[in-house]
Amino acid sequence: MLIPCIDLQDGQAVQLVRGRKRELAVADVFGLLHEFSKYTWLHIIDLDAAMGKGSNDELVRALCTQARTKFKMKVRVGGGIRTVSRAEKIAAWGANQIVVGSAVFRDGKVNLRFLRQITREVNRKRVVIALDTLQGRITIHGWRRRVALQAEEVMAQLEPYCAGFLCTDVNREGTMTGANLKWFRKLRHATSHPIIAAGGIRTRREISALEKLGMDAAVGMALYKNCLR
């Protein structure tokens, strides 16, 4: 299943290359939402919050509400959710699922205290853990810091605290150079949980290959540039 992404920065929907260089920006965010309304799921990621540069709370909340009420879409919201209270706040906006990443790790290890707290306050079925990878290691804080862990090493330990994983190949994010199917196959062997794959996806053939692995595909740049083929 293809899942479109709305990544927010400075009140606009943007697409970044490898989380750094801004390739494009769309001011009409709600027009974009309307364009994506034919899909079942929507990802809304607050990049400013993820990078610790403020937030787009009002816009995220409005998008979440309209996607669910007007278009009957299911919504995952992520970006800068580093406390249980913020997770509860965003869940209260009506997000079907929330995505947590940076707070899952502390001092280079899995932060079990945070995970136990969040699953007490937010239903585990509403929690998705982001395991974004840069040069073979998990990366956090808006892809600015790396942890000396690999995604496949921690999945089994994290399974009791989430409904699934969002796994982004940061090396290919925004490049449209093709999905890293070898890496995604390795992840598939590491967990039976649902996986949402992201990074470099450019063709429907790749999306089909991911579906055969039992994975959904989060797609950004190829949709924004209208070149998914």
PyRosetta script that sets phi, psi and omega in degrees:
from pyrosetta import init, pose_from_sequence

init()
pose = pose_from_sequence("MLIPCIDLQDGQAVQLVRGRKRELAVADVFGLLHEFSKYTWLHIIDLDAAMGKGSNDELVRALCTQARTKFKMKVRVGGGIRTVSRAEKIAAWGANQIVVGSAVFRDGKVNLRFLRQITREVNRKRVVIALDTLQGRITIHGWRRRVALQAEEVMAQLEPYCAGFLCTDVNREGTMTGANLKWFRKLRHATSHPIIAAGGIRTRREISALEKLGMDAAVGMALYKNCLR")
pose.set_psi(1, 133.3)
pose.set_omega(1, 177.5)
pose.set_phi(2, -84.9)
pose.set_psi(2, 131.7)
pose.set_omega(2, 177.5)
pose.set_phi(3, -120.5)
pose.set_psi(3, 116.5)
pose.set_omega(3, 178.0)
pose.set_phi(4, -75.4)
pose.set_psi(4, 152.8)
pose.set_omega(4, -176.3)
pose.set_phi(5, -120.6)
pose.set_psi(5, 134.9)
pose.set_omega(5, 169.8)
pose.set_phi(6, -115.8)
pose.set_psi(6, 105.0)
pose.set_omega(6, 179.4)
pose.set_phi(7, -99.0)
pose.set_psi(7, 124.5)
pose.set_omega(7, -171.4)
pose.set_phi(8, -105.0)
pose.set_psi(8, 135.2)
pose.set_omega(8, 176.5)
pose.set_phi(9, -150.1)
pose.set_psi(9, 124.7)
pose.set_omega(9, -179.8)
pose.set_phi(10, 54.6)
pose.set_psi(10, 37.0)
pose.set_omega(10, 176.4)
pose.set_phi(11, 77.6)
pose.set_psi(11, 6.7)
pose.set_omega(11, 178.7)
pose.set_phi(12, -120.1)
pose.set_psi(12, 158.3)
pose.set_omega(12, 171.5)
pose.set_phi(13, -86.4)
pose.set_psi(13, 124.6)
pose.set_omega(13, -175.1)
pose.set_phi(14, -126.4)
pose.set_psi(14, 163.6)
pose.set_omega(14, 170.8)
pose.set_phi(15, -129.3)
pose.set_psi(15, 125.6)
pose.set_omega(15, -179.0)
pose.set_phi(16, -109.0)
pose.set_psi(16, 151.5)
pose.set_omega(16, 174.1)
pose.set_phi(17, -97.9)
pose.set_psi(17, 118.7)
pose.set_omega(17, -178.1)
pose.set_phi(18, 53.9)
pose.set_psi(18, 30.8)
pose.set_omega(18, 176.6)
pose.set_phi(19, 73.6)
pose.set_psi(19, 8.7)
pose.set_omega(19, -174.7)
pose.set_phi(20, -119.5)
pose.set_psi(20, -69.3)
pose.set_omega(20, -172.8)
pose.set_phi(21, -83.9)
pose.set_psi(21, 127.6)
pose.set_omega(21, 177.2)
pose.set_phi(22, -77.3)
pose.set_psi(22, 120.1)
pose.set_omega(22, -179.3)
pose.set_phi(23, -89.4)
pose.set_psi(23, -37.4)
pose.set_omega(23, -179.7)
pose.set_phi(24, -159.3)
pose.set_psi(24, 161.4)
pose.set_omega(24, 178.4)
pose.set_phi(25, -142.3)
pose.set_psi(25, 142.3)
pose.set_omega(25, 179.5)
pose.set_phi(26, -122.0)
pose.set_psi(26, 118.8)
pose.set_omega(26, -178.1)
pose.set_phi(27, -76.3)
pose.set_psi(27, -35.3)
pose.set_omega(27, -177.6)
pose.set_phi(28, -83.7)
pose.set_psi(28, 78.8)
pose.set_omega(28, -175.3)
pose.set_phi(29, -66.7)
pose.set_psi(29, -37.3)
pose.set_omega(29, -178.4)
pose.set_phi(30, -74.2)
pose.set_psi(30, -27.6)
pose.set_omega(30, 171.8)
pose.set_phi(31, -64.9)
pose.set_psi(31, -37.6)
pose.set_omega(31, 176.7)
pose.set_phi(32, -65.0)
pose.set_psi(32, -42.1)
pose.set_omega(32, 176.8)
pose.set_phi(33, -58.4)
pose.set_psi(33, -44.1)
pose.set_omega(33, 178.3)
pose.set_phi(34, -61.3)
pose.set_psi(34, -39.6)
pose.set_omega(34, 179.3)
pose.set_phi(35, -63.9)
pose.set_psi(35, -34.0)
pose.set_omega(35, -177.8)
pose.set_phi(36, -90.2)
pose.set_psi(36, 0.9)
pose.set_omega(36, -169.6)
pose.set_phi(37, -67.6)
pose.set_psi(37, -12.2)
pose.set_omega(37, 179.0)
pose.set_phi(38, -77.5)
pose.set_psi(38, -11.3)
pose.set_omega(38, -178.6)
pose.set_phi(39, -89.4)
pose.set_psi(39, 157.1)
pose.set_omega(39, -177.0)
pose.set_phi(40, -75.5)
pose.set_psi(40, -42.4)
pose.set_omega(40, -177.5)
pose.set_phi(41, -116.4)
pose.set_psi(41, 154.7)
pose.set_omega(41, 174.4)
pose.set_phi(42, -135.4)
pose.set_psi(42, 137.4)
pose.set_omega(42, 171.8)
pose.set_phi(43, -102.3)
pose.set_psi(43, 127.7)
pose.set_omega(43, 173.1)
pose.set_phi(44, -118.4)
pose.set_psi(44, 116.5)
pose.set_omega(44, -178.5)
pose.set_phi(45, -120.3)
pose.set_psi(45, 123.5)
pose.set_omega(45, 178.4)
pose.set_phi(46, -88.2)
pose.set_psi(46, 97.1)
pose.set_omega(46, -177.2)
pose.set_phi(47, -67.5)
pose.set_psi(47, -34.8)
pose.set_omega(47, 178.4)
pose.set_phi(48, -61.7)
pose.set_psi(48, -44.0)
pose.set_omega(48, 178.4)
pose.set_phi(49, -65.5)
pose.set_psi(49, -39.7)
pose.set_omega(49, 179.9)
pose.set_phi(50, -62.3)
pose.set_psi(50, -35.8)
pose.set_omega(50, -177.1)
pose.set_phi(51, -92.6)
pose.set_psi(51, 2.8)
pose.set_omega(51, 179.9)
pose.set_phi(52, 70.2)
pose.set_psi(52, 32.9)
pose.set_omega(52, -177.8)
pose.set_phi(53, -119.4)
pose.set_psi(53, 45.9)
pose.set_omega(53, -177.5)
pose.set_phi(54, 93.2)
pose.set_psi(54, -155.0)
pose.set_omega(54, -179.7)
pose.set_phi(55, -158.6)
pose.set_psi(55, 169.4)
pose.set_omega(55, 175.8)
pose.set_phi(56, -120.9)
pose.set_psi(56, 44.4)
pose.set_omega(56, -171.1)
pose.set_phi(57, -54.1)
pose.set_psi(57, -49.1)
pose.set_omega(57, -177.0)
pose.set_phi(58, -61.6)
pose.set_psi(58, -41.3)
pose.set_omega(58, -179.4)
pose.set_phi(59, -69.1)
pose.set_psi(59, -42.6)
pose.set_omega(59, 178.3)
pose.set_phi(60, -59.8)
pose.set_psi(60, -46.1)
pose.set_omega(60, -178.3)
pose.set_phi(61, -63.3)
pose.set_psi(61, -42.6)
pose.set_omega(61, -179.6)
pose.set_phi(62, -66.3)
pose.set_psi(62, -41.4)
pose.set_omega(62, 177.8)
pose.set_phi(63, -63.5)
pose.set_psi(63, -44.4)
pose.set_omega(63, -179.7)
pose.set_phi(64, -60.3)
pose.set_psi(64, -46.5)
pose.set_omega(64, -178.9)
pose.set_phi(65, -63.5)
pose.set_psi(65, -47.4)
pose.set_omega(65, -177.7)
pose.set_phi(66, -67.7)
pose.set_psi(66, -40.3)
pose.set_omega(66, 179.4)
pose.set_phi(67, -59.2)
pose.set_psi(67, -41.4)
pose.set_omega(67, -175.7)
pose.set_phi(68, -79.6)
pose.set_psi(68, -43.6)
pose.set_omega(68, -173.7)
pose.set_phi(69, -83.5)
pose.set_psi(69, -41.8)
pose.set_omega(69, -176.5)
pose.set_phi(70, -83.9)
pose.set_psi(70, -42.0)
pose.set_omega(70, -173.0)
pose.set_phi(71, -108.3)
pose.set_psi(71, -3.2)
pose.set_omega(71, 177.6)
pose.set_phi(72, 58.6)
pose.set_psi(72, 34.0)
pose.set_omega(72, 177.2)
pose.set_phi(73, -88.5)
pose.set_psi(73, 155.1)
pose.set_omega(73, 169.6)
pose.set_phi(74, -93.1)
pose.set_psi(74, 144.7)
pose.set_omega(74, -171.0)
pose.set_phi(75, -129.0)
pose.set_psi(75, 133.7)
pose.set_omega(75, 167.7)
pose.set_phi(76, -110.0)
pose.set_psi(76, 133.4)
pose.set_omega(76, -179.7)
pose.set_phi(77, -120.9)
pose.set_psi(77, 133.3)
pose.set_omega(77, 178.1)
pose.set_phi(78, -144.4)
pose.set_psi(78, 174.2)
pose.set_omega(78, 178.3)
pose.set_phi(79, 112.1)
pose.set_psi(79, 104.1)
pose.set_omega(79, 174.7)
pose.set_phi(80, 73.3)
pose.set_psi(80, 20.0)
pose.set_omega(80, 178.3)
pose.set_phi(81, -87.2)
pose.set_psi(81, 89.3)
pose.set_omega(81, -171.8)
pose.set_phi(82, -115.7)
pose.set_psi(82, 1.1)
pose.set_omega(82, 176.2)
pose.set_phi(83, -133.2)
pose.set_psi(83, 157.3)
pose.set_omega(83, 179.0)
pose.set_phi(84, -65.3)
pose.set_psi(84, -38.3)
pose.set_omega(84, -178.8)
pose.set_phi(85, -63.9)
pose.set_psi(85, -38.2)
pose.set_omega(85, 177.4)
pose.set_phi(86, -69.5)
pose.set_psi(86, -37.4)
pose.set_omega(86, 176.6)
pose.set_phi(87, -60.6)
pose.set_psi(87, -42.9)
pose.set_omega(87, 178.7)
pose.set_phi(88, -64.4)
pose.set_psi(88, -40.6)
pose.set_omega(88, -179.0)
pose.set_phi(89, -61.2)
pose.set_psi(89, -47.5)
pose.set_omega(89, -177.6)
pose.set_phi(90, -71.6)
pose.set_psi(90, -36.1)
pose.set_omega(90, 175.3)
pose.set_phi(91, -60.6)
pose.set_psi(91, -35.2)
pose.set_omega(91, 179.9)
pose.set_phi(92, -69.5)
pose.set_psi(92, -19.1)
pose.set_omega(92, 176.0)
pose.set_phi(93, -72.1)
pose.set_psi(93, -9.8)
pose.set_omega(93, 178.9)
pose.set_phi(94, 103.8)
pose.set_psi(94, 7.9)
pose.set_omega(94, 176.6)
pose.set_phi(95, -62.7)
pose.set_psi(95, 130.8)
pose.set_omega(95, 178.2)
pose.set_phi(96, -64.9)
pose.set_psi(96, -38.0)
pose.set_omega(96, 177.8)
pose.set_phi(97, -142.5)
pose.set_psi(97, 152.6)
pose.set_omega(97, 175.0)
pose.set_phi(98, -116.6)
pose.set_psi(98, 149.7)
pose.set_omega(98, -178.4)
pose.set_phi(99, -110.4)
pose.set_psi(99, 122.7)
pose.set_omega(99, 176.8)
pose.set_phi(100, -117.7)
pose.set_psi(100, 144.7)
pose.set_omega(100, -178.5)
pose.set_phi(101, -140.2)
pose.set_psi(101, -70.0)
pose.set_omega(101, -174.2)
pose.set_phi(102, -57.8)
pose.set_psi(102, -42.1)
pose.set_omega(102, -176.6)
pose.set_phi(103, -69.7)
pose.set_psi(103, -13.0)
pose.set_omega(103, 179.7)
pose.set_phi(104, -72.0)
pose.set_psi(104, -17.2)
pose.set_omega(104, -177.2)
pose.set_phi(105, -124.1)
pose.set_psi(105, 139.7)
pose.set_omega(105, 178.6)
pose.set_phi(106, -146.6)
pose.set_psi(106, 129.7)
pose.set_omega(106, -179.2)
pose.set_phi(107, 54.6)
pose.set_psi(107, 37.0)
pose.set_omega(107, 176.2)
pose.set_phi(108, 77.7)
pose.set_psi(108, 8.7)
pose.set_omega(108, -179.3)
pose.set_phi(109, -129.8)
pose.set_psi(109, 167.1)
pose.set_omega(109, 175.7)
pose.set_phi(110, -66.8)
pose.set_psi(110, 130.6)
pose.set_omega(110, -178.1)
pose.set_phi(111, -88.9)
pose.set_psi(111, 81.5)
pose.set_omega(111, -175.8)
pose.set_phi(112, -63.8)
pose.set_psi(112, -32.9)
pose.set_omega(112, 179.3)
pose.set_phi(113, -60.2)
pose.set_psi(113, -48.3)
pose.set_omega(113, 178.4)
pose.set_phi(114, -61.6)
pose.set_psi(114, -43.7)
pose.set_omega(114, -177.6)
pose.set_phi(115, -63.7)
pose.set_psi(115, -40.5)
pose.set_omega(115, 177.5)
pose.set_phi(116, -64.8)
pose.set_psi(116, -39.8)
pose.set_omega(116, -179.9)
pose.set_phi(117, -65.4)
pose.set_psi(117, -46.5)
pose.set_omega(117, -175.1)
pose.set_phi(118, -67.9)
pose.set_psi(118, -34.4)
pose.set_omega(118, 179.5)
pose.set_phi(119, -77.4)
pose.set_psi(119, -16.2)
pose.set_omega(119, 171.6)
pose.set_phi(120, -75.4)
pose.set_psi(120, -37.1)
pose.set_omega(120, -173.5)
pose.set_phi(121, -95.8)
pose.set_psi(121, -27.2)
pose.set_omega(121, 179.1)
pose.set_phi(122, -124.3)
pose.set_psi(122, 129.9)
pose.set_omega(122, -179.6)
pose.set_phi(123, -51.6)
pose.set_psi(123, 131.0)
pose.set_omega(123, -179.2)
pose.set_phi(124, -52.9)
pose.set_psi(124, -32.9)
pose.set_omega(124, -178.6)
pose.set_phi(125, -68.2)
pose.set_psi(125, -11.0)
pose.set_omega(125, 179.3)
pose.set_phi(126, -102.6)
pose.set_psi(126, 6.1)
pose.set_omega(126, -177.1)
pose.set_phi(127, -110.2)
pose.set_psi(127, 126.1)
pose.set_omega(127, 172.9)
pose.set_phi(128, -117.5)
pose.set_psi(128, 132.5)
pose.set_omega(128, -179.7)
pose.set_phi(129, -99.6)
pose.set_psi(129, 127.1)
pose.set_omega(129, 177.7)
pose.set_phi(130, -84.9)
pose.set_psi(130, 124.5)
pose.set_omega(130, 175.3)
pose.set_phi(131, -120.5)
pose.set_psi(131, 72.2)
pose.set_omega(131, -178.3)
pose.set_phi(132, -80.5)
pose.set_psi(132, 139.4)
pose.set_omega(132, -171.9)
pose.set_phi(133, -125.4)
pose.set_psi(133, 131.1)
pose.set_omega(133, 177.0)
pose.set_phi(134, -126.2)
pose.set_psi(134, 121.2)
pose.set_omega(134, -179.5)
pose.set_phi(135, 51.1)
pose.set_psi(135, 42.6)
pose.set_omega(135, 173.3)
pose.set_phi(136, 87.3)
pose.set_psi(136, -5.8)
pose.set_omega(136, -177.8)
pose.set_phi(137, -122.3)
pose.set_psi(137, 149.4)
pose.set_omega(137, 176.6)
pose.set_phi(138, -62.8)
pose.set_psi(138, 136.5)
pose.set_omega(138, -180.0)
pose.set_phi(139, -121.5)
pose.set_psi(139, 142.7)
pose.set_omega(139, -174.6)
pose.set_phi(140, -133.3)
pose.set_psi(140, 179.8)
pose.set_omega(140, 178.6)
pose.set_phi(141, 53.3)
pose.set_psi(141, 59.7)
pose.set_omega(141, 178.3)
pose.set_phi(142, 64.7)
pose.set_psi(142, 32.3)
pose.set_omega(142, 178.6)
pose.set_phi(143, 65.1)
pose.set_psi(143, 26.9)
pose.set_omega(143, -179.7)
pose.set_phi(144, -100.9)
pose.set_psi(144, -17.7)
pose.set_omega(144, -179.5)
pose.set_phi(145, -130.6)
pose.set_psi(145, 143.8)
pose.set_omega(145, 178.6)
pose.set_phi(146, -110.8)
pose.set_psi(146, 148.4)
pose.set_omega(146, 177.5)
pose.set_phi(147, -108.2)
pose.set_psi(147, 142.8)
pose.set_omega(147, -177.8)
pose.set_phi(148, -78.5)
pose.set_psi(148, 51.1)
pose.set_omega(148, 179.4)
pose.set_phi(149, -138.4)
pose.set_psi(149, 151.4)
pose.set_omega(149, 174.0)
pose.set_phi(150, -106.0)
pose.set_psi(150, 149.0)
pose.set_omega(150, -176.1)
pose.set_phi(151, -55.4)
pose.set_psi(151, -45.1)
pose.set_omega(151, -175.9)
pose.set_phi(152, -67.2)
pose.set_psi(152, -18.4)
pose.set_omega(152, -180.0)
pose.set_phi(153, -76.2)
pose.set_psi(153, -26.9)
pose.set_omega(153, -171.0)
pose.set_phi(154, -110.7)
pose.set_psi(154, -8.0)
pose.set_omega(154, -174.3)
pose.set_phi(155, -57.5)
pose.set_psi(155, -47.1)
pose.set_omega(155, -178.4)
pose.set_phi(156, -60.4)
pose.set_psi(156, -38.8)
pose.set_omega(156, 179.7)
pose.set_phi(157, -67.7)
pose.set_psi(157, -31.4)
pose.set_omega(157, -176.2)
pose.set_phi(158, -87.2)
pose.set_psi(158, -18.1)
pose.set_omega(158, -175.0)
pose.set_phi(159, -51.6)
pose.set_psi(159, -40.8)
pose.set_omega(159, -178.0)
pose.set_phi(160, -65.9)
pose.set_psi(160, -11.4)
pose.set_omega(160, -172.6)
pose.set_phi(161, -111.5)
pose.set_psi(161, 8.5)
pose.set_omega(161, -177.4)
pose.set_phi(162, -153.9)
pose.set_psi(162, 166.8)
pose.set_omega(162, 177.0)
pose.set_phi(163, -93.0)
pose.set_psi(163, -15.9)
pose.set_omega(163, -178.2)
pose.set_phi(164, 177.2)
pose.set_psi(164, -176.1)
pose.set_omega(164, -176.1)
pose.set_phi(165, -127.9)
pose.set_psi(165, 140.8)
pose.set_omega(165, 170.2)
pose.set_phi(166, -105.7)
pose.set_psi(166, 114.0)
pose.set_omega(166, -173.8)
pose.set_phi(167, -117.1)
pose.set_psi(167, 113.1)
pose.set_omega(167, -178.5)
pose.set_phi(168, -109.9)
pose.set_psi(168, 128.6)
pose.set_omega(168, 171.7)
pose.set_phi(169, -85.6)
pose.set_psi(169, 95.2)
pose.set_omega(169, -173.7)
pose.set_phi(170, -62.8)
pose.set_psi(170, -30.7)
pose.set_omega(170, 178.6)
pose.set_phi(171, -58.4)
pose.set_psi(171, -28.5)
pose.set_omega(171, -177.1)
pose.set_phi(172, -109.0)
pose.set_psi(172, -5.5)
pose.set_omega(172, -176.2)
pose.set_phi(173, -56.9)
pose.set_psi(173, 124.9)
pose.set_omega(173, 177.7)
pose.set_phi(174, 78.4)
pose.set_psi(174, 1.0)
pose.set_omega(174, -175.5)
pose.set_phi(175, -93.9)
pose.set_psi(175, -19.0)
pose.set_omega(175, -174.9)
pose.set_phi(176, 53.5)
pose.set_psi(176, 37.3)
pose.set_omega(176, 179.2)
pose.set_phi(177, -95.7)
pose.set_psi(177, 6.3)
pose.set_omega(177, 178.3)
pose.set_phi(178, 103.5)
pose.set_psi(178, 147.6)
pose.set_omega(178, 179.8)
pose.set_phi(179, -70.4)
pose.set_psi(179, 143.9)
pose.set_omega(179, 178.1)
pose.set_phi(180, -83.3)
pose.set_psi(180, 77.1)
pose.set_omega(180, -173.5)
pose.set_phi(181, -63.6)
pose.set_psi(181, -31.6)
pose.set_omega(181, 178.5)
pose.set_phi(182, -61.3)
pose.set_psi(182, -44.4)
pose.set_omega(182, 179.5)
pose.set_phi(183, -66.6)
pose.set_psi(183, -43.2)
pose.set_omega(183, -179.1)
pose.set_phi(184, -65.3)
pose.set_psi(184, -34.5)
pose.set_omega(184, 175.1)
pose.set_phi(185, -63.8)
pose.set_psi(185, -39.2)
pose.set_omega(185, 178.2)
pose.set_phi(186, -62.7)
pose.set_psi(186, -41.9)
pose.set_omega(186, 178.4)
pose.set_phi(187, -65.1)
pose.set_psi(187, -38.7)
pose.set_omega(187, -179.6)
pose.set_phi(188, -60.3)
pose.set_psi(188, -35.1)
pose.set_omega(188, 179.2)
pose.set_phi(189, -74.0)
pose.set_psi(189, -16.4)
pose.set_omega(189, -174.6)
pose.set_phi(190, -90.5)
pose.set_psi(190, -15.0)
pose.set_omega(190, -177.5)
pose.set_phi(191, -154.6)
pose.set_psi(191, 152.3)
pose.set_omega(191, 173.2)
pose.set_phi(192, -97.2)
pose.set_psi(192, -4.8)
pose.set_omega(192, 179.2)
pose.set_phi(193, -67.8)
pose.set_psi(193, 155.7)
pose.set_omega(193, 173.4)
pose.set_phi(194, -59.4)
pose.set_psi(194, 144.6)
pose.set_omega(194, 177.4)
pose.set_phi(195, -128.0)
pose.set_psi(195, 132.5)
pose.set_omega(195, 170.3)
pose.set_phi(196, -103.6)
pose.set_psi(196, 120.1)
pose.set_omega(196, -176.2)
pose.set_phi(197, -95.7)
pose.set_psi(197, 141.3)
pose.set_omega(197, 178.5)
pose.set_phi(198, -147.3)
pose.set_psi(198, 154.6)
pose.set_omega(198, 176.0)
pose.set_phi(199, 115.0)
pose.set_psi(199, 104.2)
pose.set_omega(199, 172.7)
pose.set_phi(200, 82.1)
pose.set_psi(200, -1.0)
pose.set_omega(200, -174.7)
pose.set_phi(201, -65.1)
pose.set_psi(201, 129.2)
pose.set_omega(201, -174.6)
pose.set_phi(202, -135.9)
pose.set_psi(202, -13.5)
pose.set_omega(202, -176.2)
pose.set_phi(203, -131.2)
pose.set_psi(203, 156.0)
pose.set_omega(203, 176.2)
pose.set_phi(204, -69.6)
pose.set_psi(204, -26.0)
pose.set_omega(204, 175.7)
pose.set_phi(205, -62.9)
pose.set_psi(205, -40.8)
pose.set_omega(205, 176.9)
pose.set_phi(206, -65.0)
pose.set_psi(206, -40.2)
pose.set_omega(206, 178.2)
pose.set_phi(207, -62.8)
pose.set_psi(207, -40.7)
pose.set_omega(207, 176.8)
pose.set_phi(208, -64.0)
pose.set_psi(208, -40.3)
pose.set_omega(208, 178.4)
pose.set_phi(209, -63.0)
pose.set_psi(209, -39.1)
pose.set_omega(209, 177.6)
pose.set_phi(210, -68.6)
pose.set_psi(210, -38.7)
pose.set_omega(210, 176.9)
pose.set_phi(211, -60.6)
pose.set_psi(211, -37.6)
pose.set_omega(211, 177.8)
pose.set_phi(212, -65.4)
pose.set_psi(212, -25.3)
pose.set_omega(212, 175.4)
pose.set_phi(213, -84.9)
pose.set_psi(213, -2.2)
pose.set_omega(213, -178.1)
pose.set_phi(214, 81.4)
pose.set_psi(214, 28.3)
pose.set_omega(214, -177.4)
pose.set_phi(215, -119.9)
pose.set_psi(215, 145.1)
pose.set_omega(215, 168.5)
pose.set_phi(216, -85.9)
pose.set_psi(216, 163.2)
pose.set_omega(216, -178.0)
pose.set_phi(217, -122.2)
pose.set_psi(217, 117.2)
pose.set_omega(217, 174.6)
pose.set_phi(218, -88.1)
pose.set_psi(218, 120.3)
pose.set_omega(218, -171.7)
pose.set_phi(219, -122.2)
pose.set_psi(219, 134.4)
pose.set_omega(219, 178.4)
pose.set_phi(220, -123.4)
pose.set_psi(220, -79.4)
pose.set_omega(220, -170.2)
pose.set_phi(221, -54.4)
pose.set_psi(221, -43.8)
pose.set_omega(221, -177.3)
pose.set_phi(222, -63.3)
pose.set_psi(222, -31.7)
pose.set_omega(222, 176.6)
pose.set_phi(223, -75.4)
pose.set_psi(223, -43.9)
pose.set_omega(223, -178.2)
pose.set_phi(224, -63.1)
pose.set_psi(224, -35.3)
pose.set_omega(224, 179.6)
pose.set_phi(225, -91.2)
pose.set_psi(225, 2.3)
pose.set_omega(225, 177.0)
pose.set_phi(226, 54.1)
pose.set_psi(226, 44.7)
pose.set_omega(226, -179.3)
pose.set_phi(227, -128.7)
pose.set_psi(227, 20.7)
pose.set_omega(227, 173.9)
pose.set_phi(228, -68.6)
pose.set_psi(228, 125.2)
pose.set_omega(228, -175.0)
pose.set_phi(229, -132.1)
pose.dump_pdb("model.pdb")
